[in-house]
Amino acid sequence: MELKLRKTGNSLATTWPKELLSRLNVKEGDRLYTVETPHGVLVTPYDPKFGKTMDAARRVMARDRDALKELAK
């Protein structure tokens, strides 16, 4: 798929096909994130920093499961 860059004010912008936006499950105002990979740049609606934070939270919840159950009472 090819996307064309166009000048918008002092920036560059592109339009994305409706089908692609639907597959990404994004709409106007949503944020997209870029991640550099060995194969190029990945564009995703998922914040990779949030994913790392959630992984850390899952580890803490698994480790301190009993203490969290007590706190929830």
Jmol script that loads the backbone (N, CA, C; Angstrom):
load data "model"
ATOM      1  N   MET A   1       0.850  -1.173   0.000  1.00  0.00           N
ATOM      2  CA  MET A   1       0.000   0.000   0.000  1.00  0.00           C
ATOM      3  C   MET A   1       0.894   1.234   0.000  1.00  0.00           C
ATOM      4  N   GLU A   2       0.528   2.191  -0.760  1.00  0.00           N
ATOM      5  CA  GLU A   2       1.304   3.425  -0.878  1.00  0.00           C
ATOM      6  C   GLU A   2       0.518   4.579  -0.282  1.00  0.00           C
ATOM      7  N   LEU A   3       1.189   5.382   0.541  1.00  0.00           N
ATOM      8  CA  LEU A   3       0.599   6.585   1.122  1.00  0.00           C
ATOM      9  C   LEU A   3       1.396   7.773   0.615  1.00  0.00           C
ATOM     10  N   LYS A   4       0.716   8.832   0.219  1.00  0.00           N
ATOM     11  CA  LYS A   4       1.395  10.011  -0.320  1.00  0.00           C
ATOM     12  C   LYS A   4       1.430  11.109   0.733  1.00  0.00           C
ATOM     13  N   LEU A   5       2.598  11.731   0.916  1.00  0.00           N
ATOM     14  CA  LEU A   5       2.753  12.846   1.846  1.00  0.00           C
ATOM     15  C   LEU A   5       2.399  14.144   1.138  1.00  0.00           C
ATOM     16  N   ARG A   6       1.702  15.013   1.868  1.00  0.00           N
ATOM     17  CA  ARG A   6       1.329  16.323   1.335  1.00  0.00           C
ATOM     18  C   ARG A   6       1.651  17.382   2.365  1.00  0.00           C
ATOM     19  N   LYS A   7       2.002  18.557   1.879  1.00  0.00           N
ATOM     20  CA  LYS A   7       2.307  19.670   2.777  1.00  0.00           C
ATOM     21  C   LYS A   7       1.009  20.227   3.345  1.00  0.00           C
ATOM     22  N   THR A   8       0.973  20.367   4.668  1.00  0.00           N
ATOM     23  CA  THR A   8      -0.167  20.962   5.369  1.00  0.00           C
ATOM     24  C   THR A   8       0.409  21.985   6.334  1.00  0.00           C
ATOM     25  N   GLY A   9       0.341  23.258   5.997  1.00  0.00           N
ATOM     26  CA  GLY A   9       0.983  24.284   6.824  1.00  0.00           C
ATOM     27  C   GLY A   9       2.485  24.071   6.802  1.00  0.00           C
ATOM     28  N   ASN A  10       3.087  23.955   7.990  1.00  0.00           N
ATOM     29  CA  ASN A  10       4.529  23.710   8.088  1.00  0.00           C
ATOM     30  C   ASN A  10       4.849  22.235   8.277  1.00  0.00           C
ATOM     31  N   SER A  11       3.847  21.378   8.166  1.00  0.00           N
ATOM     32  CA  SER A  11       4.023  19.948   8.404  1.00  0.00           C
ATOM     33  C   SER A  11       3.739  19.154   7.141  1.00  0.00           C
ATOM     34  N   LEU A  12       3.983  17.850   7.234  1.00  0.00           N
ATOM     35  CA  LEU A  12       3.590  16.923   6.187  1.00  0.00           C
ATOM     36  C   LEU A  12       2.479  16.049   6.744  1.00  0.00           C
ATOM     37  N   ALA A  13       1.512  15.709   5.906  1.00  0.00           N
ATOM     38  CA  ALA A  13       0.387  14.882   6.335  1.00  0.00           C
ATOM     39  C   ALA A  13       0.113  13.838   5.261  1.00  0.00           C
ATOM     40  N   THR A  14      -0.616  12.821   5.641  1.00  0.00           N
ATOM     41  CA  THR A  14      -1.022  11.794   4.702  1.00  0.00           C
ATOM     42  C   THR A  14      -2.452  11.386   5.009  1.00  0.00           C
ATOM     43  N   THR A  15      -3.137  10.882   4.013  1.00  0.00           N
ATOM     44  CA  THR A  15      -4.470  10.332   4.239  1.00  0.00           C
ATOM     45  C   THR A  15      -4.355   8.816   4.161  1.00  0.00           C
ATOM     46  N   TRP A  16      -5.157   8.156   4.982  1.00  0.00           N
ATOM     47  CA  TRP A  16      -5.118   6.695   5.050  1.00  0.00           C
ATOM     48  C   TRP A  16      -6.431   6.146   4.531  1.00  0.00           C
ATOM     49  N   PRO A  17      -6.390   5.051   3.802  1.00  0.00           N
ATOM     50  CA  PRO A  17      -7.629   4.446   3.299  1.00  0.00           C
ATOM     51  C   PRO A  17      -8.534   3.997   4.456  1.00  0.00           C
ATOM     52  N   LYS A  18      -9.829   4.148   4.259  1.00  0.00           N
ATOM     53  CA  LYS A  18     -10.819   3.794   5.282  1.00  0.00           C
ATOM     54  C   LYS A  18     -10.668   2.329   5.715  1.00  0.00           C
ATOM     55  N   GLU A  19     -10.373   1.439   4.776  1.00  0.00           N
ATOM     56  CA  GLU A  19     -10.239   0.013   5.089  1.00  0.00           C
ATOM     57  C   GLU A  19      -9.074  -0.238   6.057  1.00  0.00           C
ATOM     58  N   LEU A  20      -7.980   0.469   5.850  1.00  0.00           N
ATOM     59  CA  LEU A  20      -6.816   0.308   6.725  1.00  0.00           C
ATOM     60  C   LEU A  20      -7.113   0.856   8.121  1.00  0.00           C
ATOM     61  N   LEU A  21      -7.760   1.998   8.188  1.00  0.00           N
ATOM     62  CA  LEU A  21      -8.128   2.572   9.486  1.00  0.00           C
ATOM     63  C   LEU A  21      -9.084   1.648  10.233  1.00  0.00           C
ATOM     64  N   SER A  22      -9.962   1.002   9.496  1.00  0.00           N
ATOM     65  CA  SER A  22     -10.893   0.058  10.105  1.00  0.00           C
ATOM     66  C   SER A  22     -10.141  -1.148  10.661  1.00  0.00           C
ATOM     67  N   ARG A  23      -9.169  -1.653   9.917  1.00  0.00           N
ATOM     68  CA  ARG A  23      -8.368  -2.792  10.385  1.00  0.00           C
ATOM     69  C   ARG A  23      -7.565  -2.431  11.625  1.00  0.00           C
ATOM     70  N   LEU A  24      -7.105  -1.186  11.707  1.00  0.00           N
ATOM     71  CA  LEU A  24      -6.360  -0.732  12.884  1.00  0.00           C
ATOM     72  C   LEU A  24      -7.291  -0.385  14.045  1.00  0.00           C
ATOM     73  N   ASN A  25      -8.594  -0.309  13.757  1.00  0.00           N
ATOM     74  CA  ASN A  25      -9.607   0.054  14.748  1.00  0.00           C
ATOM     75  C   ASN A  25      -9.320   1.435  15.336  1.00  0.00           C
ATOM     76  N   VAL A  26      -9.060   2.412  14.451  1.00  0.00           N
ATOM     77  CA  VAL A  26      -8.793   3.787  14.872  1.00  0.00           C
ATOM     78  C   VAL A  26      -9.751   4.736  14.166  1.00  0.00           C
ATOM     79  N   LYS A  27      -9.882   5.908  14.767  1.00  0.00           N
ATOM     80  CA  LYS A  27     -10.746   6.940  14.197  1.00  0.00           C
ATOM     81  C   LYS A  27     -10.071   8.295  14.393  1.00  0.00           C
ATOM     82  N   GLU A  28     -10.683   9.327  13.870  1.00  0.00           N
ATOM     83  CA  GLU A  28     -10.136  10.671  13.982  1.00  0.00           C
ATOM     84  C   GLU A  28      -9.895  11.016  15.452  1.00  0.00           C
ATOM     85  N   GLY A  29      -8.719  11.561  15.730  1.00  0.00           N
ATOM     86  CA  GLY A  29      -8.353  11.959  17.087  1.00  0.00           C
ATOM     87  C   GLY A  29      -7.560  10.900  17.841  1.00  0.00           C
ATOM     88  N   ASP A  30      -7.598   9.637  17.371  1.00  0.00           N
ATOM     89  CA  ASP A  30      -6.810   8.583  18.017  1.00  0.00           C
ATOM     90  C   ASP A  30      -5.326   8.804  17.732  1.00  0.00           C
ATOM     91  N   ARG A  31      -4.503   8.208  18.562  1.00  0.00           N
ATOM     92  CA  ARG A  31      -3.051   8.312  18.378  1.00  0.00           C
ATOM     93  C   ARG A  31      -2.509   7.025  17.758  1.00  0.00           C
ATOM     94  N   LEU A  32      -1.519   7.185  16.911  1.00  0.00           N
ATOM     95  CA  LEU A  32      -0.776   6.055  16.365  1.00  0.00           C
ATOM     96  C   LEU A  32       0.656   6.176  16.848  1.00  0.00           C
ATOM     97  N   TYR A  33       1.299   5.055  17.060  1.00  0.00           N
ATOM     98  CA  TYR A  33       2.672   5.029  17.554  1.00  0.00           C
ATOM     99  C   TYR A  33       3.557   4.343  16.525  1.00  0.00           C
ATOM    100  N   THR A  34       4.797   4.774  16.459  1.00  0.00           N
ATOM    101  CA  THR A  34       5.754   4.146  15.557  1.00  0.00           C
ATOM    102  C   THR A  34       6.811   3.429  16.383  1.00  0.00           C
ATOM    103  N   VAL A  35       7.190   2.257  15.902  1.00  0.00           N
ATOM    104  CA  VAL A  35       8.216   1.446  16.551  1.00  0.00           C
ATOM    105  C   VAL A  35       9.201   1.025  15.466  1.00  0.00           C
ATOM    106  N   GLU A  36      10.472   1.313  15.692  1.00  0.00           N
ATOM    107  CA  GLU A  36      11.481   0.882  14.723  1.00  0.00           C
ATOM    108  C   GLU A  36      11.770  -0.595  14.924  1.00  0.00           C
ATOM    109  N   THR A  37      11.749  -1.348  13.825  1.00  0.00           N
ATOM    110  CA  THR A  37      12.043  -2.779  13.856  1.00  0.00           C
ATOM    111  C   THR A  37      13.197  -3.049  12.894  1.00  0.00           C
ATOM    112  N   PRO A  38      13.763  -4.239  12.930  1.00  0.00           N
ATOM    113  CA  PRO A  38      14.835  -4.558  11.965  1.00  0.00           C
ATOM    114  C   PRO A  38      14.359  -4.502  10.513  1.00  0.00           C
ATOM    115  N   HIS A  39      13.025  -4.581  10.309  1.00  0.00           N
ATOM    116  CA  HIS A  39      12.481  -4.606   8.954  1.00  0.00           C
ATOM    117  C   HIS A  39      11.924  -3.264   8.500  1.00  0.00           C
ATOM    118  N   GLY A  40      11.986  -2.254   9.351  1.00  0.00           N
ATOM    119  CA  GLY A  40      11.447  -0.951   8.997  1.00  0.00           C
ATOM    120  C   GLY A  40      10.724  -0.338  10.180  1.00  0.00           C
ATOM    121  N   VAL A  41       9.707   0.451   9.887  1.00  0.00           N
ATOM    122  CA  VAL A  41       8.953   1.128  10.939  1.00  0.00           C
ATOM    123  C   VAL A  41       7.553   0.515  11.012  1.00  0.00           C
ATOM    124  N   LEU A  42       7.139   0.168  12.218  1.00  0.00           N
ATOM    125  CA  LEU A  42       5.810  -0.379  12.475  1.00  0.00           C
ATOM    126  C   LEU A  42       4.919   0.738  12.993  1.00  0.00           C
ATOM    127  N   VAL A  43       3.731   0.877  12.413  1.00  0.00           N
ATOM    128  CA  VAL A  43       2.748   1.856  12.880  1.00  0.00           C
ATOM    129  C   VAL A  43       1.650   1.075  13.579  1.00  0.00           C
ATOM    130  N   THR A  44       1.360   1.448  14.823  1.00  0.00           N
ATOM    131  CA  THR A  44       0.404   0.708  15.626  1.00  0.00           C
ATOM    132  C   THR A  44      -0.425   1.645  16.498  1.00  0.00           C
ATOM    133  N   PRO A  45      -1.667   1.282  16.799  1.00  0.00           N
ATOM    134  CA  PRO A  45      -2.458   2.099  17.717  1.00  0.00           C
ATOM    135  C   PRO A  45      -2.124   1.801  19.180  1.00  0.00           C
ATOM    136  N   TYR A  46      -1.282   0.806  19.426  1.00  0.00           N
ATOM    137  CA  TYR A  46      -0.963   0.393  20.786  1.00  0.00           C
ATOM    138  C   TYR A  46       0.338   1.024  21.248  1.00  0.00           C
ATOM    139  N   ASP A  47       0.289   1.675  22.393  1.00  0.00           N
ATOM    140  CA  ASP A  47       1.452   2.346  22.957  1.00  0.00           C
ATOM    141  C   ASP A  47       2.407   1.302  23.528  1.00  0.00           C
ATOM    142  N   PRO A  48       3.608   1.130  22.949  1.00  0.00           N
ATOM    143  CA  PRO A  48       4.535   0.116  23.445  1.00  0.00           C
ATOM    144  C   PRO A  48       4.976   0.377  24.885  1.00  0.00           C
ATOM    145  N   LYS A  49       5.050   1.630  25.308  1.00  0.00           N
ATOM    146  CA  LYS A  49       5.418   1.931  26.698  1.00  0.00           C
ATOM    147  C   LYS A  49       4.337   1.449  27.650  1.00  0.00           C
ATOM    148  N   PHE A  50       3.074   1.591  27.251  1.00  0.00           N
ATOM    149  CA  PHE A  50       1.970   1.102  28.082  1.00  0.00           C
ATOM    150  C   PHE A  50       2.041  -0.412  28.208  1.00  0.00           C
ATOM    151  N   GLY A  51       2.386  -1.089  27.120  1.00  0.00           N
ATOM    152  CA  GLY A  51       2.518  -2.545  27.147  1.00  0.00           C
ATOM    153  C   GLY A  51       3.585  -2.990  28.137  1.00  0.00           C
ATOM    154  N   LYS A  52       4.713  -2.294  28.156  1.00  0.00           N
ATOM    155  CA  LYS A  52       5.785  -2.630  29.099  1.00  0.00           C
ATOM    156  C   LYS A  52       5.335  -2.380  30.534  1.00  0.00           C
ATOM    157  N   THR A  53       4.591  -1.295  30.736  1.00  0.00           N
ATOM    158  CA  THR A  53       4.078  -0.987  32.074  1.00  0.00           C
ATOM    159  C   THR A  53       3.117  -2.073  32.534  1.00  0.00           C
ATOM    160  N   MET A  54       2.245  -2.528  31.645  1.00  0.00           N
ATOM    161  CA  MET A  54       1.299  -3.583  32.007  1.00  0.00           C
ATOM    162  C   MET A  54       2.009  -4.903  32.294  1.00  0.00           C
ATOM    163  N   ASP A  55       3.067  -5.209  31.571  1.00  0.00           N
ATOM    164  CA  ASP A  55       3.841  -6.418  31.860  1.00  0.00           C
ATOM    165  C   ASP A  55       4.418  -6.359  33.269  1.00  0.00           C
ATOM    166  N   ALA A  56       4.951  -5.193  33.643  1.00  0.00           N
ATOM    167  CA  ALA A  56       5.500  -5.025  34.995  1.00  0.00           C
ATOM    168  C   ALA A  56       4.391  -5.156  36.032  1.00  0.00           C
ATOM    169  N   ALA A  57       3.223  -4.588  35.757  1.00  0.00           N
ATOM    170  CA  ALA A  57       2.098  -4.680  36.694  1.00  0.00           C
ATOM    171  C   ALA A  57       1.655  -6.127  36.871  1.00  0.00           C
ATOM    172  N   ARG A  58       1.634  -6.889  35.792  1.00  0.00           N
ATOM    173  CA  ARG A  58       1.246  -8.307  35.889  1.00  0.00           C
ATOM    174  C   ARG A  58       2.236  -9.089  36.745  1.00  0.00           C
ATOM    175  N   ARG A  59       3.515  -8.790  36.607  1.00  0.00           N
ATOM    176  CA  ARG A  59       4.520  -9.480  37.433  1.00  0.00           C
ATOM    177  C   ARG A  59       4.315  -9.166  38.913  1.00  0.00           C
ATOM    178  N   VAL A  60       4.062  -7.891  39.224  1.00  0.00           N
ATOM    179  CA  VAL A  60       3.838  -7.489  40.616  1.00  0.00           C
ATOM    180  C   VAL A  60       2.574  -8.141  41.159  1.00  0.00           C
ATOM    181  N   MET A  61       1.505  -8.152  40.365  1.00  0.00           N
ATOM    182  CA  MET A  61       0.247  -8.750  40.827  1.00  0.00           C
ATOM    183  C   MET A  61       0.401 -10.244  41.067  1.00  0.00           C
ATOM    184  N   ALA A  62       1.173 -10.916  40.228  1.00  0.00           N
ATOM    185  CA  ALA A  62       1.394 -12.351  40.420  1.00  0.00           C
ATOM    186  C   ALA A  62       2.236 -12.598  41.676  1.00  0.00           C
ATOM    187  N   ARG A  63       3.255 -11.781  41.870  1.00  0.00           N
ATOM    188  CA  ARG A  63       4.152 -11.947  43.016  1.00  0.00           C
ATOM    189  C   ARG A  63       3.445 -11.628  44.322  1.00  0.00           C
ATOM    190  N   ASP A  64       2.641 -10.580  44.358  1.00  0.00           N
ATOM    191  CA  ASP A  64       2.005 -10.104  45.593  1.00  0.00           C
ATOM    192  C   ASP A  64       0.507 -10.405  45.620  1.00  0.00           C
ATOM    193  N   ARG A  65       0.125 -11.515  45.037  1.00  0.00           N
ATOM    194  CA  ARG A  65      -1.290 -11.861  44.903  1.00  0.00           C
ATOM    195  C   ARG A  65      -2.013 -11.886  46.255  1.00  0.00           C
ATOM    196  N   ASP A  66      -1.429 -12.541  47.236  1.00  0.00           N
ATOM    197  CA  ASP A  66      -2.079 -12.653  48.552  1.00  0.00           C
ATOM    198  C   ASP A  66      -2.233 -11.288  49.218  1.00  0.00           C
ATOM    199  N   ALA A  67      -1.222 -10.473  49.155  1.00  0.00           N
ATOM    200  CA  ALA A  67      -1.288  -9.143  49.770  1.00  0.00           C
ATOM    201  C   ALA A  67      -2.358  -8.298  49.076  1.00  0.00           C
ATOM    202  N   LEU A  68      -2.467  -8.391  47.763  1.00  0.00           N
ATOM    203  CA  LEU A  68      -3.482  -7.620  47.037  1.00  0.00           C
ATOM    204  C   LEU A  68      -4.883  -8.097  47.378  1.00  0.00           C
ATOM    205  N   LYS A  69      -5.057  -9.409  47.605  1.00  0.00           N
ATOM    206  CA  LYS A  69      -6.364  -9.931  48.003  1.00  0.00           C
ATOM    207  C   LYS A  69      -6.757  -9.355  49.356  1.00  0.00           C
ATOM    208  N   GLU A  70      -5.825  -9.274  50.277  1.00  0.00           N
ATOM    209  CA  GLU A  70      -6.107  -8.722  51.608  1.00  0.00           C
ATOM    210  C   GLU A  70      -6.457  -7.247  51.523  1.00  0.00           C
ATOM    211  N   LEU A  71      -5.735  -6.522  50.698  1.00  0.00           N
ATOM    212  CA  LEU A  71      -6.020  -5.097  50.542  1.00  0.00           C
ATOM    213  C   LEU A  71      -7.396  -4.850  49.915  1.00  0.00           C
ATOM    214  N   ALA A  72      -7.841  -5.774  49.081  1.00  0.00           N
ATOM    215  CA  ALA A  72      -9.121  -5.619  48.407  1.00  0.00           C
ATOM    216  C   ALA A  72     -10.309  -5.822  49.349  1.00  0.00           C
ATOM    217  N   LYS A  73     -10.075  -6.470  50.496  1.00  0.00           N
ATOM    218  CA  LYS A  73     -11.178  -6.740  51.444  1.00  0.00           C
ATOM    219  C   LYS A  73     -11.669  -5.500  52.113  1.00  0.00           C
TER     220      LYS A  73
END
end "model"
wireframe off; spacefill off
backbone 0.3
color backbone group
